[in-house]
Amino acid sequence: MGRGKVEMRRIENKISRQVTFAKRRNGLLKKAYELSLLCDAEVALIIFSGRGRLFEFSSSSCSIPGSSPIFIEPRVEILGVACSDCRGVRDDK
């Protein structure tokens, strides 16, 4: 049995909206990483939260103007994979 269809409209409950944002953001970051790995493509992804926080992913060492590339440790929780050569994931607070 499949999942039900989600109506595309703003989620009014603040907590539910934040949880949905976090899950979908992580899903997008994972898909961007997978696309770059499987297809040898150059991928860049920029996400701004409702509060203005920046989340970015870059498949190479290229950087986005006005930001500094961030090299992360081998344990990549946001992508859900172990990767020793992942670059460009940034979570500004």
C-alpha positions in Angstrom: 0.0 0.0 0.0 1.4 3.4 -1.0 1.5 6.7 0.8 -1.3 9.2 0.5 -1.1 12.2 -1.7 0.1 15.3 0.1 -1.9 18.5 -0.6 0.6 21.2 -1.6 -0.2 24.1 0.6 1.5 25.9 3.5 1.7 23.9 6.7 0.0 26.1 9.4 1.4 24.3 12.4 4.9 25.8 13.1 6.4 22.6 14.6 5.1 20.4 11.8 6.3 22.9 9.2 9.8 22.9 10.7 10.0 19.1 10.9 8.8 18.8 7.2 11.4 21.4 6.2 14.2 19.6 7.9 13.2 16.2 6.4 12.8 17.6 2.9 16.0 19.6 3.1 18.0 16.5 4.1 16.3 14.6 1.2 17.3 17.3 -1.3 20.9 17.4 0.0 21.1 13.6 -0.3 19.6 13.6 -3.8 22.1 16.3 -4.9 25.0 14.2 -3.5 23.7 11.0 -5.2 23.2 12.8 -8.6 26.8 14.1 -8.4 28.2 10.7 -7.5 26.2 8.5 -9.9 26.3 10.8 -13.0 29.6 12.6 -12.4 27.7 15.9 -12.6 28.7 19.2 -11.0 25.8 20.0 -8.6 25.2 23.0 -6.5 22.3 23.5 -4.2 21.3 26.5 -2.1 18.4 26.4 0.5 17.3 29.3 2.7 15.0 28.4 5.6 12.1 30.6 6.7 14.3 32.2 9.3 17.0 33.0 6.7 19.4 30.2 7.5 21.6 29.1 4.6 22.2 25.5 3.7 24.3 24.7 0.7 25.9 21.8 -1.1 28.5 21.7 -3.8 29.8 18.6 -5.5 33.2 20.1 -6.1 35.5 22.5 -4.4 33.9 25.5 -6.2 32.3 28.0 -3.9 29.4 30.3 -4.1 30.3 34.0 -4.3 30.2 35.6 -0.8 30.5 32.3 1.0 33.4 30.2 2.1 33.6 26.5 1.2 33.4 24.3 4.2 35.2 21.0 4.4 33.5 18.6 6.7 34.7 15.6 8.6 34.3 12.1 7.2 31.1 11.5 9.2 28.4 13.2 7.1 25.1 13.1 9.1 23.2 15.5 6.9 23.6 13.3 3.9 23.1 10.0 5.7 26.2 8.5 4.1 29.8 8.0 5.2 32.0 10.0 2.8 35.6 11.1 3.3 35.6 13.5 0.4 32.3 15.5 0.7 32.7 19.2 0.5 30.6 22.3 0.6 27.8 21.3 3.1 27.2 24.3 5.3 24.8 24.9 8.2 24.9 28.5 9.3 23.5 29.2 12.8 
